């Protein structure tokens, strides 16, 4: 894509306006362990690499570390332990700073004590030339695995990101595990416009019915996540993603421990919660080998469903690491099988906290709806319920990574991976809607004109067609499934070369993805009622089946040039070529997707046809990125970054925002000629700081202030008519124009001695539509309106206290009002959620290393509010409730 003149001007202005912005430190204790992989190299570069890998700020005098070589350091350890190893034999040491991070000084200097007065006394001669490292030319924020478990044991690591500036995460589940209604926004971009990786391998586009990957909680057990990092606004060029318009979320698994041992944790809580986690570490064995095996089981009753409903499943992880002087080999395996009951979205205004589905009480479900012969409509929300609904997912994921150092300045990384997913979305829905009856009637009684009105099957003329009623089981319900298969595998290869003051990185990524999605209908009888936990067999009919074959080719080249000890520049680009062939082995009957046509007495399809499909490429051969990092004081850095990204077309069909969801073959061919993938230009600039202080009880401060601007082009949207529900009738896809986003994030951590700290972040965002759009004959006046479901203002905080073995946290997340509709005609009220965590760790217990007791309360004030939203197109919206207050207790033992 060619840069617009206005965009070029903005980039120049942003680069010169850097003094107004900042970037954040990592959340989580510096003492938390993480995986460290640093090759032998100059000491200053090794310390910078350590900062990048751990998310910690590291300060050092440049002339002190000049001309020193650091040894290779590999393993799972704290940032402090890794720094000590890098400094081994150098005559230097490292100490923690009260403001967060680490400081390097001569070993003969007085130790770095935890008061600002002693810091300044011991560092008086060199502190003026200290340079902060451990960050990038863009905004990168991290949360440690320990912090994730402190907030809620076993939670989806995505949910923990809600603490970060510019991030909004919502979910109907207290662990954040329900994928149907999971929602995340980062600087104005939603789930499917972000990139996701686990240990560098791609997790896909984050869609609910994921067509090219899987969610992070399915890719790794929560307790095995060592760190979650967010590159908001722009991801690294080498990120294995073709959807990262708004940034990248990277999940890093923990490495095996050096010492043999075992860990077991058991969580109990409300709604019959029972979660078990167990892990066994082999410790080091053989010649540089170590491994672990982990198991998790989660079982709980969904809070808004009856006692017979269960959510959770089983998961197994294994990881092996071999290290020698020049080579590191890592192998990883994940298997999981789960079922998550879903509930129907509720149309505002309504009672958010009504029961979510009838299962297993079929009699109550049947009694809630009129009989077969009745011409009455279905009850309104919240009583228009599914009998049941669930997401069933089974995944196998594995990778092997080989990193070899050919020379001190040359390293080659190669990673091979494979993923298989078998999944289904299962819904037992009432047949008493025109859209559902039209699908069923088209297959089961296409000549039943007596039951057709305005071009659709209906119940309003003579009740429900008896042929449809009997074929679907005579209960007034039918079971619809969307069944998935996804086979994908790929290879990533990256060469790192250091020469002079340049670090050059060149790499490539190839992936082959074969995925299918099928829509099937089954009867629901009084004797064979089916369940949300099994995929039914022998369908009444197959409505449609899509099969997609995708080849992805991505290459990148980047140079990081250390111009001076205080100034670093980066420049590079990536090329993306994604070729998808979408086929339709089984096409839906055109009349089954018929929209209403006033006066028509037969099925008439004037707006929606099935699409035979074809091949459409997503190609951008030059996506540039530029960055600058200037350490202008011993404690402050300015950064700026400009980057273009592309979101390749989704490899999915009906009801999505992909080219294969348009309404006719002619429309598909026209899209093929003129359609463009979504792209964005992101500009960000900031200032970051980390200071020890002497201000009464305040002993340190670290923080960031960041400004960003995003130009989002060719925004694709699924156009859905009112009351479409799960039918898909009348849906299409269209280019809805552009979006312009401006925002600011301010975050800081105040430390009051070694035991007490306060973290807070305030975010403002203005994400504005640049165009109106048409849906048929309807004009939606969206130009100048805010993008819905995103709060303009938000605030998050964590208040932490630790003393000896005791720790406690109070965390909070505030969302301001959110637009609920495309035209901003309705606003969603603000929401404040509070959570509490406290625990005590007992040491020196016979036969075990430690014993920890932990207590958590979610939604402390029992706030009743909307959580995730599906924006409406008129005067209402569809949403899900915030989980009520819940209590959990965890006991964990390490051996």
C-alpha positions, -999 to +999 in steps of 0.1 A: +000+000+000+013+035-009+016+058+021-007+088+019+010+123+019-009+131+051+004+099+067+040+109+058+035+143+073+021+128+105+051+105+108+075+134+106+055+153+132+053+123+155+090+117+153+098+153+163+071+153+190+086+125+210+090+145+242+054+142+251+052+104+254+063+073+275+064+033+275+055+009+304+074-014+326+066-050+330+039-059+355+048-086+380+077-091+404+112-089+391+119-120+411+096-141+389+115-167+368+114-166+331+131-184+301+164-167+292+183-175+260+213-152+254+242-161+232+278-151+239+281-115+227+293-080+238+281-073+274+260-042+265+241-061+238+236-091+262+221-068+289+198-053+262+188-088+252+181-097+288+159-066+292+139-076+261+134-112+271+124-104+307+106-071+302+128-055+329+145-022+327+183-026+332+205+005+337+242+006+333+270+031+325+280+025+289+317+031+294+317+006+323+305-023+302+324-014+270+349-039+257+335-067+279+322-100+265+292-117+282+290-155+283+261-175+269+232-177+295+203-202+290+177-215+314+148-205+336+158-180+362+150-146+376+163-115+357+187-108+386+202-143+384+206-140+346+223-106+350+247-120+376+257-147+351+262-122+323+285-102+346+305-132+358+342-124+359+337-087+348+343-071+381+307-058+381+276-067+399+238-059+397+213-048+423+175-042+422+163-006+420+135+007+443+118+022+412+118-012+395+144-029+373+181-035+378+212-014+380+248-024+371+278-011+390+314-020+399+316-048+424+338-027+446+311-001+449+288-001+480+259-024+476+227-010+462+204-007+492+166-002+490+165+035+498+169+064+474+195+080+498+219+050+497+213+046+460+226+081+453+254+078+477+268+046+462+262+056+426+271+093+428+300+090+404+283+071+376+246+076+378+245+105+354+256+083+325+233+053+332+212+043+302+179+024+305+174-007+283+151-036+281+125-019+259+120-014+222+114+014+197+077+006+202+055+001+232+060-034+247+044-044+280+046-077+299+028-095+327+046-123+345+031-157+349+032-153+386+011-121+384-014-139+362-019-167+388-020-142+416-050-125+400-069-157+394-054-192+394-059-209+361-073-179+343-070-173+306-037-153+302-056-130+278-078-118+307-047-106+326-040-081+298-070-061+308-047-045+334-026-029+307-031+005+292-052+007+260-066-028+265-102-038+271-110-075+278-145-088+286-159-123+291-190-138+308-167-163+325-147-154+357-116-172+342-120-155+308-122-189+291-156-187+272-146-182+236-180-174+222-184-141+239-147-133+246-138-098+235-106-078+234-098-044+221-063-030+218-060+006+207-092+003+188-086-031+171-106-062+180-099-099+184-094-108+148-073-078+140-044-088+164-016-113+161-011-141+186+019-164+192+031-190+217+068-193+220+070-177+185+046-201+167+014-186+153-019-191+171-040-176+143-064-147+141-083-152+174-117-159+159-143-179+179-147-205+152-110-203+146-101-212+110-063-209+113-053-215+149-065-218+185-069-197+216-040-193+241-058-211+269-060-242+246-024-239+235-009-241+270-020-247+305-024-213+323+001-222+351+027-230+324+027-196+309+058-177+321+051-143+305+025-126+284+037-096+263+017-071+244+031-050+215+003-025+212+000-006+180+027-025+161+042-060+164+078-071+156+085-076+119+093-113+126+060-120+143+043-150+127+009-134+120-010-120+091-037-104+112-017-081+135-032-048+124-033-036+160-003-053+175+008-087+188+002-107+219+030-131+227+027-159+252+059-176+265+058-209+282+080-217+313+111-237+307+119-269+327+134-262+361+171-270+367+162-290+399+139-321+399+107-316+417+069-314+415+041-289+419+004-295+426-023-269+430-059-274+438-086-247+435-120-249+450-148-223+447-184-213+441-205-230+415-188-263+423-154-252+410-127-279+411-095-272+392-064-294+395-029-286+382+001-309+385+036-307+371+067-328+374+101-315+364+129-339+357+156-314+365+188-315+345+199-348+332+223-362+306+242-335+288+223-303+293+188-318+291+156-310+312+119-316+308+086-313+324+051-328+321+020-310+333-017-319+337-047-297+343-084-305+349-111-279+353-147-286+362-173-260+372-209-252+368-215-221+346-229-195+369-259-187+348-270-223+339-286-251+358-267-276+381-264-303+353-243-280+331-205-283+334-177-263+318-140-273+315-120-303+304-086-318+304-052-305+292-017-319+290+016-301+283+051-313+279+084-295+272+119-307+266+150-284+264+185-294+255+213-268+257+250-270+250+276-243+242+263-235+207+229-252+203+195-251+220+168-276+211+133-271+224+104-295+219+068-288+231+035-307+231+000-297+240-033-317+241-066-304+253-102-314+252-129-291+266-166-282+264-178-247+273-216-242+275-227-209+258-256-187+265-277-166+241-268-130+238-294-107+253-309-077+236-309-046+257-328-036+277-335-069+296-328-088+328-291-096+324-291-122+352-319-145+340-312-182+335-291-186+303-306-219+289-331-246+298-309-277+297-316-304+310-353-295+316-368-302+282-403-300+296-398-264+308-383-255+274-412-269+255-437-252+279-420-219+273-430-218+236-464-220+219-475-254+205-470-266+169-504-253+156-502-219+174-496-188+153-482-169+183-447-156+182-419-168+205-415-151+239-393-120+240-359-118+258-348-129+282-372-159+279-363-166+242-337-192+252-317-220+237-323-254+251-286-257+252-255-243+234-218-252+237-184-250+221-165-283+219-128-283+211-100-308+209-065-297+199-031-312+193-002-287+191+035-294+188+067-277+178+104-282+176+128-253+178+166-255+170+188-225+176+224-228+166+253-203+171+277-206+143+299-178+156+297-152+184+279-129+160+259-154+139+228-174+151+203-193+131+168-201+146+145-227+130+111-238+142+088-265+129+052-268+141+020-287+136-016-281+149-048-301+145-082-289+157-114-308+158-143-287+170-180-280+170-204-253+180-236-269+191-269-251+195-304-265+203-326-237+192-363-231+189-377-235+154-402-207+160-386-180+139-391-172+103-354-175+095-349-209+111-381-222+096-371-211+061-338-231+064-356-262+077-386-259+053-364-255+023-349-290+029-378-308+047-409-295+028-399-272-001-434-273-016-452-264+017-466-231+003-494-231+029-467-221+055-450-194+034-456-157+037-436-128+023-412-152+007-403-172+039-416-201+059-435-188+089-456-199+118-480-169+116-503-184+089-511-219+101-486-227+128-454-246+121-453-269+091-461-304+105-434-320+082-408-297+097-422-302+132-421-340+130-388-343+112-370-322+138-383-344+166-417-329+177-402-308+205-402-274+188-364-275+189-337-285+164-300-289+169-277-270+146-239-277+146-210-259+130-183-285+128-146-277+122-115-294+111-082-276+109-048-291+098-020-266+097+018-268+098+047-245+091+083-236+093+100-204+105+136-196+100+155-165+112+191-155+109+206-131+134+239-114+124+259-088+144+285-067+126+299-035+140+271-015+155+244-033+134+222-062+144+207-076+112+178-100+112+164-118+081+137-144+083+109-163+066+077-181+075+057-206+055+024-222+066+000-246+049-035-246+064-064-269+053-096-261+072-132-271+067-164-258+082-197-275+079-233-267+090-255-296+099-290-300+114-302-328+137-336-336+153-342-332+191-367-357+204-381-364+238-363-397+239-330-386+222-325-351+236-288-350+229-264-330+251-241-300+248-211-322+255-213-345+225-214-339+188-245-356+174-244-381+145-265-388+114-278-353+105-312-346+089-293-327+062-261-308+055-268-271+049-234-263+036-197-272+038-167-249+031-132-261+026-102-237+024-067-243+013-042-216+023-005-211+016+012-183+036+046-168+027+060-141+049+096-127+048+112-099+068+144-079+069+154-056+098+185-037+108+190-024+143+217+003+143+233+015+175+244+049+163+257+059+197+255+044+231+224+065+236+207+064+202+194+033+184+176+033+150+157+004+134+144+000+099+130-029+080+101-044+061+081-075+057+064-091+027+031-110+031+017-133+004-014-153+014-031-174-012-065-189-002-086-212-024-121-213-009-143-242-021-179-252-014-183-290-018-218-287-004-236-255-012-266-243+007-299-243-012-303-206-023-339-206-010-328-217+024-311-183+028-341-164+015-348-130+029-383-116+034-401-103+002-433-086+009-463-103-007-444-134-021-462-167-016-433-189-025-397-190-014-380-161-032-343-154-030-335-119-041-305-111-019-286-141-008-272-169-029-246-196-023-211-189-035-192-215-055-160-198-044-126-194-059-091-181-051-083-147-038-048-136-027-039-111+001-006-096-010+015-067+003+051-071-008+064-041+012+052-033+047+078-010+062+087-002+098+109+025+112+118+032+148+141+053+171+152+050+207+170+078+224+182+076+260+185+113+267+190+110+305+203+083+328+166+074+335+145+085+305+141+073+270+122+086+240+109+062+214+090+065+181+078+039+157+060+039+124+047+007+108+023-006+082+004-039+086-020-060+067-049-083+078-052-111+052-087-122+042-103-145+067-103-181+055-140-187+063-174-184+046-210-177+055-216-150+081-180-138+083-161-108+070-143-127+042-148-125+004-164-159+006-193-144+026-206-121-002-241-127-016-235-138-052-208-153-074-209-121-094-202-102-062-174-126-054-158-120-088-162-082-083-146-084-049-118-105-064-111-077-089-115-047-067-115-058-031-086-050-008-075-065+025-076-044+056-044-024+062-033+001+089-005+027+094+004+030+131+024+059+146+034+058+182+058+079+203+065+080+239+088+086+269+096+061+296+112+066+330+124+046+361+137+065+391+147+058+427+134+086+449+138+101+483+104+116+489+093+105+524+078+070+521+080+071+483+112+052+472+107+047+435+086+055+404+085+041+369+060+048+342+051+057+307+031+082+287+023+073+251+005+089+222-006+069+192-024+075+159-037+048+136-051+051+101-072+020+093-081+014+057-106-009+039-125-019+070-145-050+062-178-056+080-204-084+081-238-067+072-265-085+091-302-076+089-323-073+121-334-105+138-310-127+118-300-146+150-280-177+142-296-183+108-272-163+086-302-153+064-295-121+044-260-116+056-232-102+033-198-085+036-188-050+025-160-025+026-172+000+052-144+025+046-118+039+070-113+045+107-090+071+123-079+065+159-061+088+183-052+078+219-031+083+249-020+060+277-005+070+310+007+043+334+029+044+365+041+024+394+048+040+428+069+020+452+068+027+490+098+007+502+102-030+494+068-041+505+041-018+491+034-006+456+006+011+436+001+006+398-023+027+378-030+034+342-054+058+325-063+055+288-082+077+264-091+066+228-111+083+200-117+058+172-139+074+145-156+061+114-145+079+083-175+069+061-212+062+060-222+029+044-252+014+027-269-019+035-293-025+007-315+005+007-306+015+043-281+043+049-261+040+081-248+075+091-217+064+108-193+090+095-178+109+124-193+084+149-172+064+174-165+028+169-189+009+192-181-013+222-149+006+230-148+028+261-134+063+255-120+064+290-107+035+311-086+031+342-069+001+358-050-003+391-033-028+413-024-021+450+001-047+462+015-055+496+040-083+505+058-090+538+076-122+544+054-150+532+023-129+530+010-111+499-022-093+491-036-074+461-066-052+453-071-048+416-096-028+397-108-021+361-130+008+351-146+012+317-164+044+308-195+045+287-193+026+254-213+032+223-237+003+219-247+009+182-230+018+150-246+052+150-239+059+187-277+062+193-274+042+225-247+042+251-238+014+275-234+024+311-199+024+327-185-005+347-162-009+377-149-043+386-128-050+417-109-082+426-090-093+458-062-118+462-044-127+493-021-156+503+006-169+525+036-191+515+050-214+542+087-223+538+109-250+554+081-276+557+093-312+560+093-331+527+083-301+506+099-268+494+068-246+501+031-247+508+010-218+496-026-209+506-044-184+483-078-167+485-095-148+456-127-128+452-138-118+417-162-089+412-158-078+448-188-054+449-210-078+429-215-052+401-243-060+377-234-047+343-229-055+306-197-074+297-190-082+260-212-065+234-224-071+198-232-036+186-266-030+170-275-011+139-306+007+153-315+016+188-304-015+208-275-039+211-268-075+221-246-083+251-236-106+279-236-101+316-206-096+339-201-126+361-213-121+397-191-121+428-174-154+434-150-168+460-121-192+453-095-209+474-063-225+462-037-247+480-004-254+463+026-274+473+060-276+457+084-305+463 
